Amino acid sequence: MASSNQTRKAPDKGRSLDAASSGARARENDHRRVSAGERLNVYAEPGKLRTALARRGVRLTRQRCVLLDIMDQAEQHLTADSILERAQKIDPRVHRVTVYRTLEMLKSHGLLDELDLLHIHGHRHYYESHGPRDHIHVACLRCGKVREVESDLFEQLKRQVERDTGIGITVARVEIGGYCADCRPKAAT
């Protein structure tokens, strides 16, 4: 889970999101958060996915509960393989097909997002539990570090798109690629 000193306010307006710019003051009512590499949407309340599925009448098997707990507690984006590996440490009887069926079921209920993260690590797909707010994924194209950004500007953009198109947005994904402060000098050479 992200601690308050790992998550910081960051300026919008196209400025760099590195530590040098993080000290800029944000407007009082502007809610912007930038991760230092950890996920922003890690649930503070354990069992959130279990509770959501139980409300929907989904049967919660032991193996499914293991997978839900892994997703609830994940502090990074996970692949199906990494979920399987973690699950088999808890219950060796968890099979790959159970992982994929559970991921599909969570996606169909709107509780899980599937990301490709600009394919910076090949054609893998990553999964994260859907949190209370949509956010932007910003990936370094050199080292692969992924940061998550929440911004009121993103929320405003979604509302504008709804008004302009007449489509009620239920999910929004934005992935941005660039070079982090450590990799920027290396990328220039």
Backbone as a printed PyTorch tensor [residue, N CA C, xyz], in Angstrom:
tensor([[[  0.8360,  -1.1710,   0.0000],
         [  0.0000,   0.0000,   0.0000],
         [  0.8830,   1.2370,   0.0000]],

        [[  0.4710,   2.2470,  -0.6960],
         [  1.2510,   3.4810,  -0.7930],
         [  1.1640,   4.2460,   0.5060]],

        [[  2.2960,   4.6450,   1.0200],
         [  2.2770,   5.4800,   2.2080],
         [  2.2240,   6.9290,   1.7760]],

        [[  1.8190,   7.7880,   2.6930],
         [  1.6300,   9.1880,   2.3280],
         [  2.9290,   9.8570,   1.9030]],

        [[  4.0740,   9.3870,   2.3870],
         [  5.3120,  10.0230,   1.9610],
         [  5.8310,   9.4590,   0.6380]],

        [[  5.2050,   8.4040,   0.1090],
         [  5.5860,   7.9050,  -1.2020],
         [  4.7790,   8.5810,  -2.2950]],

        [[  3.6220,   9.1010,  -1.9590],
         [  2.7530,   9.7310,  -2.9330],
         [  2.8290,  11.2230,  -2.7270]],

        [[  2.9650,  11.9480,  -3.8350],
         [  3.1550,  13.3760,  -3.6830],
         [  2.2960,  14.1420,  -4.6740]],

        [[  2.0280,  15.3970,  -4.3560],
         [  1.3440,  16.2840,  -5.2890],
         [  2.3290,  16.6090,  -6.4020]],

        [[  1.8250,  16.7700,  -7.6090],
         [  2.6880,  17.1280,  -8.7280],
         [  1.9900,  18.1630,  -9.5790]],

        [[  2.7390,  19.0530, -10.1730],
         [  2.1190,  20.0800, -10.9970],
         [  1.6570,  19.5080, -12.3210]],

        [[  0.5600,  20.0340, -12.8530],
         [  0.1250,  19.6940, -14.2020],
         [  0.8380,  20.6680, -15.1320]],

        [[  0.2300,  21.1210, -16.1770],
         [  0.7690,  22.1080, -17.1110],
         [  1.9940,  21.5860, -17.8540]],

        [[  2.1080,  20.2550, -18.0290],
         [  3.1720,  19.7030, -18.8480],
         [  4.5480,  19.7360, -18.2180]],

        [[  4.6770,  20.0970, -16.9640],
         [  5.9900,  20.1150, -16.3190],
         [  6.4470,  18.6990, -16.0190]],

        [[  7.7280,  18.5700, -15.8150],
         [  8.3080,  17.2880, -15.4490],
         [  7.7400,  16.8330, -14.1180]],

        [[  7.5870,  15.5160, -13.9440],
         [  7.0470,  14.9720, -12.7080],
         [  8.1500,  14.4740, -11.7840]],

        [[  9.3810,  14.9070, -12.0020],
         [ 10.4640,  14.4310, -11.1560],
         [ 10.4890,  15.1700,  -9.8240]],

        [[ 11.3960,  14.7800,  -8.9660],
         [ 11.4480,  15.3300,  -7.6130],
         [ 11.6600,  16.8360,  -7.5950]],

        [[ 12.3660,  17.3770,  -8.5740],
         [ 12.6310,  18.8190,  -8.5840],
         [ 11.3530,  19.6280,  -8.7340]],

        [[ 10.3790,  19.0970,  -9.4510],
         [  9.1460,  19.8580,  -9.6560],
         [  8.0600,  19.4950,  -8.6590]],

        [[  8.2780,  18.4860,  -7.8270],
         [  7.2220,  18.0280,  -6.9340],
         [  6.9230,  19.0050,  -5.8180]],

        [[  7.7950,  19.9560,  -5.5660],
         [  7.5610,  20.9120,  -4.4950],
         [  6.6200,  22.0310,  -4.8770]],

        [[  6.2540,  22.1320,  -6.1400],
         [  5.3450,  23.2080,  -6.5630],
         [  4.0110,  23.0650,  -5.8570]],

        [[  3.4310,  24.1960,  -5.4890],
         [  2.1490,  24.1550,  -4.7860],
         [  1.0070,  23.9190,  -5.7630]],

        [[  0.1350,  22.9860,  -5.4000],
         [ -1.0590,  22.7260,  -6.2110],
         [ -2.1970,  23.5660,  -5.6560]],

        [[ -3.1440,  23.8960,  -6.5330],
         [ -4.3180,  24.6230,  -6.0550],
         [ -4.9800,  23.8160,  -4.9540]],

        [[ -5.5990,  24.4860,  -4.0090],
         [ -6.1510,  23.8390,  -2.8240],
         [ -7.1430,  22.7280,  -3.1570]],

        [[ -7.9930,  22.9130,  -4.1410],
         [ -9.0200,  21.9250,  -4.4500],
         [ -8.6490,  21.0120,  -5.6110]],

        [[ -7.4250,  21.0530,  -6.0640],
         [ -7.0010,  20.2200,  -7.1740],
         [ -6.3990,  18.9390,  -6.6120]],

        [[ -6.9560,  17.8060,  -6.9800],
         [ -6.4910,  16.5270,  -6.4610],
         [ -5.6180,  15.8530,  -7.5030]],

        [[ -4.3060,  15.9070,  -7.2960],
         [ -3.3480,  15.2770,  -8.1860],
         [ -2.4130,  14.4330,  -7.3450]],

        [[ -2.2130,  13.2060,  -7.7740],
         [ -1.2630,  12.3440,  -7.0820],
         [ -0.3930,  11.6700,  -8.1230]],

        [[  0.8690,  11.5030,  -7.7800],
         [  1.8120,  10.8030,  -8.6430],
         [  2.4840,   9.7400,  -7.7980]],

        [[  2.5070,   8.5130,  -8.3050],
         [  3.1570,   7.4550,  -7.5440],
         [  4.6650,   7.5220,  -7.7480]],

        [[  5.3840,   6.9410,  -6.8300],
         [  6.8360,   6.8260,  -6.9540],
         [  7.1850,   5.4500,  -7.5210]],

        [[  6.2280,   4.8230,  -8.1780],
         [  6.4260,   3.4990,  -8.7530],
         [  5.4190,   2.4940,  -8.2320]],

        [[  4.8130,   2.7590,  -7.0840],
         [  3.8060,   1.8590,  -6.5380],
         [  2.4430,   2.1940,  -7.1390]],

        [[  1.4940,   1.2920,  -6.9900],
         [  0.1490,   1.5260,  -7.5040],
         [ -0.6010,   2.4740,  -6.5900]],

        [[ -1.3940,   3.3570,  -7.1820],
         [ -2.2200,   4.2790,  -6.4030],
         [ -3.4920,   3.6130,  -5.9040]],

        [[ -4.0090,   2.6420,  -6.6380],
         [ -5.3180,   2.0810,  -6.3380],
         [ -5.2830,   0.8410,  -5.4660]],

        [[ -4.2360,   0.6460,  -4.7080],
         [ -4.2180,  -0.4630,  -3.7680],
         [ -5.2860,  -0.1730,  -2.7270]],

        [[ -6.1620,  -1.1220,  -2.5260],
         [ -7.2720,  -0.9010,  -1.6040],
         [ -6.7990,  -0.8300,  -0.1630]],

        [[ -7.2800,   0.1740,   0.5520],
         [ -6.9660,   0.3160,   1.9700],
         [ -7.7600,  -0.7030,   2.7780]],

        [[ -8.8530,  -1.1550,   2.2130],
         [ -9.7340,  -2.0970,   2.8950],
         [ -9.5260,  -3.4920,   2.3120]],

        [[ -8.8760,  -4.3970,   3.0590],
         [ -8.6590,  -5.7460,   2.5440],
         [ -9.9920,  -6.4320,   2.2440]],

        [[ -9.9910,  -7.2780,   1.2270],
         [-11.1950,  -8.0290,   0.9000],
         [-12.1960,  -7.2960,   0.0340]],

        [[-11.7880,  -6.1740,  -0.5450],
         [-12.7060,  -5.3670,  -1.3580],
         [-13.2350,  -6.1610,  -2.5550]],

        [[-12.3710,  -6.9030,  -3.2260],
         [-12.8190,  -7.6930,  -4.3740],
         [-13.7520,  -8.8190,  -3.9400]],

        [[-13.4330,  -9.4860,  -2.8410],
         [-14.3190, -10.5380,  -2.3210],
         [-15.7060,  -9.9800,  -2.0370]],

        [[-15.7360,  -8.8450,  -1.3510],
         [-17.0100,  -8.2210,  -0.9900],
         [-17.8130,  -7.8660,  -2.2350]],

        [[-17.1490,  -7.2780,  -3.2250],
         [-17.8360,  -6.8760,  -4.4560],
         [-18.4190,  -8.0860,  -5.1800]],

        [[-17.6880,  -9.1840,  -5.2310],
         [-18.1930, -10.3770,  -5.9140],
         [-19.3000, -11.0530,  -5.1180]],

        [[-19.1590, -11.0850,  -3.8040],
         [-20.2060, -11.6840,  -2.9670],
         [-21.5250, -10.9380,  -3.1560]],

        [[-21.4610,  -9.6140,  -3.2460],
         [-22.6730,  -8.8160,  -3.4900],
         [-23.3180,  -9.1650,  -4.8260]],

        [[-22.5010,  -9.5900,  -5.7700],
         [-23.0150,  -9.9370,  -7.1010],
         [-23.4340, -11.4050,  -7.1810]],

        [[-23.3140, -12.1250,  -6.0760],
         [-23.7340, -13.5210,  -6.0420],
         [-22.7450, -14.4990,  -6.6490]],

        [[-21.4930, -14.0930,  -6.7930],
         [-20.4660, -14.9680,  -7.3660],
         [-19.9580, -15.9180,  -6.2820]],

        [[-19.8480, -17.2070,  -6.6340],
         [-19.3550, -18.2080,  -5.6940],
         [-17.8640, -17.9760,  -5.4330]],

        [[-17.4810, -17.9200,  -4.1700],
         [-16.0920, -17.6450,  -3.7950],
         [-15.4210, -18.9330,  -3.3210]],

        [[-14.7840, -19.6270,  -4.2490],
         [-14.0490, -20.8390,  -3.9060],
         [-12.7520, -20.4580,  -3.1970]],

        [[-12.1260, -21.4470,  -2.5790],
         [-10.8580, -21.1790,  -1.8880],
         [ -9.8150, -20.6380,  -2.8680]],

        [[ -9.6860, -21.2740,  -4.0210],
         [ -8.6910, -20.8340,  -4.9920],
         [ -9.0050, -19.4330,  -5.5100]],

        [[-10.2640, -19.1560,  -5.7420],
         [-10.6530, -17.8220,  -6.2130],
         [-10.3290, -16.7780,  -5.1420]],

        [[-10.5610, -17.1100,  -3.8780],
         [-10.2510, -16.1740,  -2.7810],
         [ -8.7560, -15.8810,  -2.7130]],

        [[ -7.9300, -16.8900,  -2.9580],
         [ -6.4780, -16.6810,  -2.9880],
         [ -6.1360, -15.6540,  -4.0650]],

        [[ -6.7110, -15.8200,  -5.2530],
         [ -6.4400, -14.9000,  -6.3610],
         [ -6.9500, -13.4960,  -6.0630]],

        [[ -8.1240, -13.3920,  -5.4590],
         [ -8.6850, -12.0800,  -5.1290],
         [ -7.8080, -11.3520,  -4.1200]],

        [[ -7.3190, -12.0880,  -3.1330],
         [ -6.4420, -11.4680,  -2.1300],
         [ -5.1420, -10.9750,  -2.7660]],

        [[ -4.5970, -11.7370,  -3.6900],
         [ -3.3710, -11.3190,  -4.3840],
         [ -3.6240, -10.0280,  -5.1480]],

        [[ -4.7360,  -9.9630,  -5.8600],
         [ -5.0580,  -8.7580,  -6.6340],
         [ -5.3240,  -7.5660,  -5.7140]],

        [[ -6.0320,  -7.7910,  -4.6170],
         [ -6.3250,  -6.7080,  -3.6720],
         [ -5.0520,  -6.1090,  -3.0810]],

        [[ -4.0560,  -6.9510,  -2.8400],
         [ -2.8570,  -6.5170,  -2.1250],
         [ -1.6870,  -6.1620,  -3.0400]],

        [[ -1.8560,  -6.3220,  -4.3370],
         [ -0.7490,  -6.0850,  -5.2710],
         [ -0.3210,  -4.6260,  -5.2450]],

        [[  0.9620,  -4.4120,  -5.0610],
         [  1.5060,  -3.0540,  -5.0660],
         [  2.1880,  -2.7380,  -6.3880]],

        [[  2.0340,  -3.6310,  -7.3510],
         [  2.5510,  -3.3880,  -8.6890],
         [  1.5990,  -4.0500,  -9.6760]],

        [[  1.7630,  -3.7450, -10.9420],
         [  0.9370,  -4.3640, -11.9670],
         [  1.4080,  -5.8000, -12.1390]],

        [[  0.4730,  -6.7290, -12.1980],
         [  0.8180,  -8.1430, -12.2500],
         [  0.4250,  -8.7650, -13.5820]],

        [[  1.2470,  -9.6910, -14.0550],
         [  0.8850, -10.5010, -15.2190],
         [  0.1340, -11.7300, -14.7140]],

        [[ -0.5140, -12.4440, -15.6240],
         [ -1.1910, -13.6820, -15.2350],
         [ -0.1750, -14.6720, -14.6610]],

        [[  1.0220, -14.7130, -15.2430],
         [  2.0620, -15.6190, -14.7400],
         [  2.4950, -15.2560, -13.3230]],

        [[  2.6450, -13.9600, -13.0450],
         [  3.0670, -13.5690, -11.6930],
         [  1.9450, -13.8220, -10.6810]],

        [[  0.6990, -13.6860, -11.1120],
         [ -0.4280, -14.0040, -10.2260],
         [ -0.4200, -15.4980,  -9.9230]],

        [[ -0.2240, -16.3240, -10.9590],
         [ -0.1740, -17.7790, -10.7760],
         [  0.9670, -18.1680,  -9.8390]],

        [[  2.1320, -17.5770, -10.0430],
         [  3.2940, -17.8910,  -9.2020],
         [  3.0110, -17.5640,  -7.7330]],

        [[  2.4470, -16.3920,  -7.4800],
         [  2.1190, -16.0070,  -6.1000],
         [  1.0500, -16.9260,  -5.5190]],

        [[  0.0570, -17.2620,  -6.3310],
         [ -1.0450, -18.1010,  -5.8540],
         [ -0.5590, -19.5000,  -5.4960]],

        [[  0.3250, -20.0620,  -6.3140],
         [  0.8000, -21.4180,  -6.0560],
         [  1.6870, -21.5080,  -4.8200]],

        [[  2.2380, -20.3910,  -4.3770],
         [  2.9790, -20.3820,  -3.1090],
         [  2.0140, -20.5170,  -1.9330]],

        [[  0.7900, -20.0480,  -2.1220],
         [ -0.2350, -20.1300,  -1.0770],
         [ -1.0050, -21.4400,  -1.1880]],

        [[ -1.3710, -21.8050,  -2.4120],
         [ -2.1350, -23.0300,  -2.6630],
         [ -1.6260, -23.6480,  -3.9650]],

        [[ -0.8060, -24.6920,  -3.8720],
         [ -0.2100, -25.2990,  -5.0660],
         [ -1.2380, -25.8620,  -6.0570]],

        [[ -2.4920, -26.0020,  -5.6260],
         [ -3.5250, -26.5630,  -6.5100],
         [ -4.1170, -25.5350,  -7.4700]],

        [[ -3.7360, -24.2630,  -7.3420],
         [ -4.2560, -23.2410,  -8.2580],
         [ -3.6570, -23.4890,  -9.6430]],

        [[ -4.5340, -23.5680, -10.6490],
         [ -4.0980, -23.8300, -12.0220],
         [ -4.1830, -22.5680, -12.8660]],

        [[ -3.4180, -22.5670, -13.9320],
         [ -3.3850, -21.4390, -14.8750],
         [ -4.7860, -21.1130, -15.3830]],

        [[ -5.5690, -22.1260, -15.7170],
         [ -6.9140, -21.8790, -16.2390],
         [ -7.7810, -21.1560, -15.1990]],

        [[ -7.5920, -21.4670, -13.9310],
         [ -8.3370, -20.7840, -12.8620],
         [ -7.9660, -19.3100, -12.8190]],

        [[ -6.6870, -19.0190, -13.0010],
         [ -6.2320, -17.6240, -13.0160],
         [ -6.9070, -16.8790, -14.1620]],

        [[ -6.8410, -17.4240, -15.3720],
         [ -7.4170, -16.7340, -16.5340],
         [ -8.9310, -16.5910, -16.4280]],

        [[ -9.6090, -17.6150, -15.9450],
         [-11.0680, -17.5120, -15.7810],
         [-11.4270, -16.4530, -14.7460]],

        [[-10.6600, -16.3990, -13.6740],
         [-10.9270, -15.4010, -12.6320],
         [-10.6480, -13.9960, -13.1500]],

        [[ -9.5620, -13.8210, -13.8980],
         [ -9.2620, -12.5080, -14.4800],
         [-10.3850, -12.0680, -15.4180]],

        [[-10.8610, -12.9710, -16.2670],
         [-11.9620, -12.6410, -17.1890],
         [-13.2260, -12.2810, -16.4200]],

        [[-13.5190, -13.0330, -15.3700],
         [-14.7030, -12.7670, -14.5630],
         [-14.6000, -11.3990, -13.8870]],

        [[-13.4370, -11.0660, -13.3420],
         [-13.2450,  -9.7650, -12.6970],
         [-13.3730,  -8.6270, -13.7090]],

        [[-12.8370,  -8.8260, -14.9090],
         [-12.9770,  -7.8060, -15.9620],
         [-14.4420,  -7.6280, -16.3380]],

        [[-15.1760,  -8.7310, -16.4650],
         [-16.5820,  -8.6360, -16.8740],
         [-17.4340,  -7.9200, -15.8310]],

        [[-17.0120,  -7.9530, -14.5790],
         [-17.7220,  -7.2430, -13.5060],
         [-17.1950,  -5.8240, -13.3010]],

        [[-16.2230,  -5.4090, -14.1150],
         [-15.6840,  -4.0560, -14.0060],
         [-14.8120,  -3.8330, -12.7860]],

        [[-14.2500,  -4.9110, -12.2500],
         [-13.4390,  -4.8220, -11.0370],
         [-11.9410,  -4.8840, -11.3180]],

        [[-11.5840,  -5.1290, -12.5640],
         [-10.1880,  -5.3310, -12.9190],
         [ -9.9110,  -4.6610, -14.2560]],

        [[ -8.7630,  -4.0370, -14.3610],
         [ -8.3240,  -3.4430, -15.6210],
         [ -7.1940,  -4.2880, -16.1970]],

        [[ -7.2310,  -4.4810, -17.5090],
         [ -6.1630,  -5.1720, -18.2290],
         [ -5.3980,  -4.1240, -19.0230]],

        [[ -4.0950,  -4.0880, -18.8490],
         [ -3.2500,  -3.0610, -19.4570],
         [ -2.1630,  -3.7120, -20.2920]],

        [[ -1.7170,  -3.0070, -21.3290],
         [ -0.5390,  -3.5050, -22.0520],
         [  0.6960,  -2.6610, -21.7380]],

        [[  0.5170,  -1.5110, -21.0860],
         [  1.6190,  -0.6330, -20.6720],
         [  2.6000,  -0.3760, -21.8100]],

        [[  2.0390,  -0.0130, -22.9670],
         [  2.8070,   0.3560, -24.1620],
         [  3.7140,  -0.7630, -24.6610]],

        [[  3.4550,  -1.9710, -24.2190],
         [  4.2560,  -3.1440, -24.6140],
         [  5.7450,  -2.9380, -24.3320]],

        [[  6.0600,  -2.2060, -23.2590],
         [  7.4700,  -1.9650, -22.9260],
         [  8.1870,  -3.2370, -22.4860]],

        [[  7.4280,  -4.2380, -22.0680],
         [  8.0140,  -5.5220, -21.6740],
         [  7.5210,  -6.6210, -22.6140]],

        [[  7.4580,  -6.3390, -23.8890],
         [  6.9480,  -7.3140, -24.8520],
         [  5.4290,  -7.2400, -24.9290]],

        [[  4.8280,  -8.3510, -25.2530],
         [  3.3740,  -8.3590, -25.4560],
         [  2.6150,  -8.8540, -24.2350]],

        [[  3.2050,  -8.7330, -23.0780],
         [  2.5250,  -9.1330, -21.8450],
         [  1.3630,  -8.2020, -21.5480]],

        [[  0.4020,  -8.7560, -20.8430],
         [ -0.6910,  -7.9370, -20.3280],
         [ -0.5780,  -7.9120, -18.8150]],

        [[ -0.9530,  -6.7890, -18.2470],
         [ -0.8660,  -6.5720, -16.8100],
         [ -2.2630,  -6.3230, -16.2730]],

        [[ -2.4440,  -6.6330, -15.0040],
         [ -3.7530,  -6.5080, -14.3850],
         [ -3.6320,  -5.7130, -13.0960]],

        [[ -4.6700,  -4.9340, -12.8340],
         [ -4.7590,  -4.2190, -11.5650],
         [ -6.2280,  -4.0930, -11.2050]],

        [[ -6.5030,  -4.1550,  -9.9050],
         [ -7.8800,  -3.9740,  -9.4610],
         [ -8.2940,  -2.5420,  -9.7550]],

        [[ -9.5320,  -2.4000, -10.1900],
         [-10.0420,  -1.0760, -10.5640],
         [-10.3470,  -0.3100,  -9.2830]],

        [[ -9.7000,   0.8170,  -9.1190],
         [ -9.8640,   1.6130,  -7.9050],
         [-10.9690,   2.6360,  -8.0110]],

        [[-11.0460,   3.4990,  -7.0330],
         [-12.1140,   4.4950,  -6.9900],
         [-11.9940,   5.5750,  -8.0620]],

        [[-10.7800,   5.8280,  -8.5660],
         [-10.5760,   6.8570,  -9.5960],
         [ -9.7550,   6.2920, -10.7400]],

        [[-10.1190,   6.7040, -11.9580],
         [ -9.2730,   6.3650, -13.0990],
         [ -7.9750,   7.1490, -12.9800]],

        [[ -6.9290,   6.6240, -13.5620],
         [ -5.6360,   7.2970, -13.5060],
         [ -4.8760,   7.0400, -14.7990]],

        [[ -3.8140,   7.7780, -14.9700],
         [ -2.9780,   7.6970, -16.1600],
         [ -1.7370,   6.8810, -15.8190]],

        [[ -1.3270,   6.0090, -16.7420],
         [ -0.0880,   5.2570, -16.5760],
         [  0.9870,   5.9330, -17.4180]],

        [[  2.1060,   6.2570, -16.7880],
         [  3.2300,   6.8930, -17.4720],
         [  4.4180,   5.9360, -17.3610]],

        [[  4.9050,   5.4770, -18.5100],
         [  5.9570,   4.4630, -18.5280],
         [  7.2320,   5.0230, -19.1270]],

        [[  8.3610,   4.6970, -18.4910],
         [  9.6630,   5.0340, -19.0670],
         [  9.9680,   3.9900, -20.1390]],

        [[ 10.2140,   4.4510, -21.3410],
         [ 10.4490,   3.5540, -22.4680],
         [ 11.8200,   2.8890, -22.4240]],

        [[ 12.6840,   3.3600, -21.5370],
         [ 14.0240,   2.7720, -21.4290],
         [ 14.1030,   1.7590, -20.2830]],

        [[ 13.7910,   2.1820, -19.0570],
         [ 13.9390,   1.2890, -17.9000],
         [ 12.6540,   0.5260, -17.5750]],

        [[ 11.5240,   0.9790, -18.1100],
         [ 10.2660,   0.2680, -17.9060],
         [  9.5110,   0.6220, -16.6440]],

        [[ 10.0250,   1.5380, -15.8410],
         [  9.3190,   1.9210, -14.6200],
         [  7.9930,   2.5760, -14.9910]],

        [[  6.9470,   2.2110, -14.2600],
         [  5.6150,   2.7510, -14.5170],
         [  5.1700,   3.5540, -13.3100]],

        [[  4.7080,   4.7550, -13.5790],
         [  4.1360,   5.6030, -12.5350],
         [  2.6680,   5.8040, -12.8490]],

        [[  1.8950,   6.0250, -11.8140],
         [  0.4720,   6.2950, -11.9780],
         [  0.1990,   7.7230, -11.5590]],

        [[ -0.6620,   8.3910, -12.3090],
         [ -0.9720,   9.7920, -12.0470],
         [ -2.4840,   9.9520, -11.9880]],

        [[ -2.9640,  10.5360, -10.9100],
         [ -4.3650,  10.9540, -10.8120],
         [ -4.3960,  12.4590, -10.9850]],

        [[ -5.3810,  12.9500, -11.7210],
         [ -5.4620,  14.3870, -11.9400],
         [ -6.9010,  14.7930, -12.1820]],

        [[ -7.2820,  15.9200, -11.6110],
         [ -8.6060,  16.4720, -11.8830],
         [ -8.7500,  16.8320, -13.3530]],

        [[ -7.6490,  17.1750, -14.0190],
         [ -7.7140,  17.4850, -15.4500],
         [ -8.1740,  16.2690, -16.2560]],

        [[ -7.7500,  15.0890, -15.8550],
         [ -8.1810,  13.8630, -16.5200],
         [ -9.6820,  13.6650, -16.3210]],

        [[-10.1480,  13.9230, -15.1000],
         [-11.5850,  13.8120, -14.8160],
         [-12.3720,  14.8160, -15.6600]],

        [[-11.8570,  16.0350, -15.7840],
         [-12.5190,  17.0560, -16.6050],
         [-12.5550,  16.6330, -18.0700]],

        [[-11.4680,  16.0580, -18.5580],
         [-11.4170,  15.5930, -19.9390],
         [-12.4770,  14.5180, -20.1840]],

        [[-12.6140,  13.5800, -19.2530],
         [-13.6240,  12.5300, -19.4090],
         [-15.0260,  13.1300, -19.4740]],

        [[-15.3070,  14.1110, -18.6160],
         [-16.6320,  14.7610, -18.6410],
         [-16.8570,  15.4870, -19.9660]],

        [[-15.8150,  16.1470, -20.4770],
         [-15.9390,  16.8390, -21.7600],
         [-16.2200,  15.8430, -22.8860]],

        [[-15.5150,  14.7180, -22.8870],
         [-15.7310,  13.6970, -23.9080],
         [-17.1620,  13.1630, -23.8170]],

        [[-17.6600,  12.9710, -22.6030],
         [-19.0550,  12.5360, -22.4360],
         [-20.0170,  13.5510, -23.0410]],

        [[-19.8020,  14.8250, -22.7340],
         [-20.6790,  15.8800, -23.2760],
         [-20.5980,  15.9330, -24.7960]],

        [[-19.3850,  15.8740, -25.3280],
         [-19.1860,  16.0210, -26.7670],
         [-19.6900,  14.8240, -27.5710]],

        [[-19.6280,  13.6260, -26.9830],
         [-19.9860,  12.4210, -27.7370],
         [-21.3310,  11.8270, -27.3500]],

        [[-21.8260,  12.1920, -26.1670],
         [-23.0610,  11.5910, -25.6790],
         [-22.8640,  10.1760, -25.1530]],

        [[-21.6240,   9.7500, -25.0040],
         [-21.3200,   8.4110, -24.4950],
         [-20.9820,   8.5100, -23.0170]],

        [[-21.6640,   7.7250, -22.1930],
         [-21.3700,   7.6840, -20.7580],
         [-20.1350,   6.8310, -20.5190]],

        [[-19.0670,   7.4400, -20.0970],
         [-17.7890,   6.7350, -19.9230],
         [-17.8380,   5.8810, -18.6630]],

        [[-17.5250,   4.6030, -18.8240],
         [-17.4450,   3.6990, -17.6760],
         [-16.0100,   3.2850, -17.3810]],

        [[-15.1460,   3.4010, -18.3830],
         [-13.7320,   3.0950, -18.1760],
         [-12.9110,   3.9910, -19.0950]],

        [[-11.7990,   4.4680, -18.5810],
         [-10.8980,   5.3040, -19.3790],
         [ -9.4710,   4.8780, -19.0740]],

        [[ -8.7050,   4.6470, -20.1270],
         [ -7.3090,   4.2600, -19.9480],
         [ -6.4380,   5.1740, -20.7890]],

        [[ -5.4100,   5.7010, -20.1640],
         [ -4.4320,   6.5030, -20.8820],
         [ -3.0550,   5.9880, -20.4810]],

        [[ -2.2450,   5.7060, -21.4820],
         [ -0.8710,   5.2810, -21.2530],
         [  0.0350,   6.2350, -22.0070]],

        [[  1.0080,   6.7740, -21.3080],
         [  1.9290,   7.7520, -21.8810],
         [  3.3450,   7.2000, -21.7560]],

        [[  4.1200,   7.3190, -22.8120],
         [  5.5020,   6.8590, -22.7960],
         [  6.4640,   8.0200, -22.9100]],

        [[  7.5810,   7.9000, -22.2570],
         [  8.6260,   8.9140, -22.3020],
         [  9.8420,   8.3890, -21.5690]],

        [[ 10.6940,   9.2990, -21.1200],
         [ 11.9180,   8.9000, -20.4300],
         [ 11.9760,   9.5590, -19.0660]],

        [[ 12.2160,   8.7520, -18.0330],
         [ 12.3090,   9.2740, -16.6690],
         [ 13.5780,  10.1230, -16.5330]],

        [[ 13.7030,  10.8050, -15.4150],
         [ 14.8440,  11.6940, -15.1880],
         [ 16.1720,  10.9370, -15.2720]],

        [[ 16.2040,   9.6870, -14.7910],
         [ 17.4400,   8.9010, -14.8470],
         [ 17.7880,   8.4750, -16.2700]],

        [[ 16.7690,   8.2010, -17.0800],
         [ 17.0050,   7.6710, -18.4320],
         [ 17.0680,   8.7440, -19.5100]],

        [[ 16.5940,   9.9430, -19.2130],
         [ 16.5590,  11.0040, -20.2250],
         [ 17.9400,  11.2810, -20.8140]],

        [[ 18.9980,  11.4290, -20.0000],
         [ 20.3240,  11.6800, -20.5950],
         [ 20.8030,  10.5110, -21.4600]],

        [[ 20.5020,   9.2770, -21.0590],
         [ 20.9220,   8.0970, -21.8240],
         [ 20.1660,   8.0120, -23.1420]],

        [[ 18.9040,   8.4420, -23.1470],
         [ 18.0740,   8.3710, -24.3560],
         [ 18.5460,   9.3630, -25.4090]],

        [[ 19.1800,  10.4450, -24.9810],
         [ 19.6420,  11.4830, -25.9090],
         [ 20.8750,  11.0440, -26.6900]],

        [[ 21.5790,  10.0250, -26.1840],
         [ 22.8080,   9.5870, -26.8650],
         [ 22.5470,   8.5300, -27.8940]]])
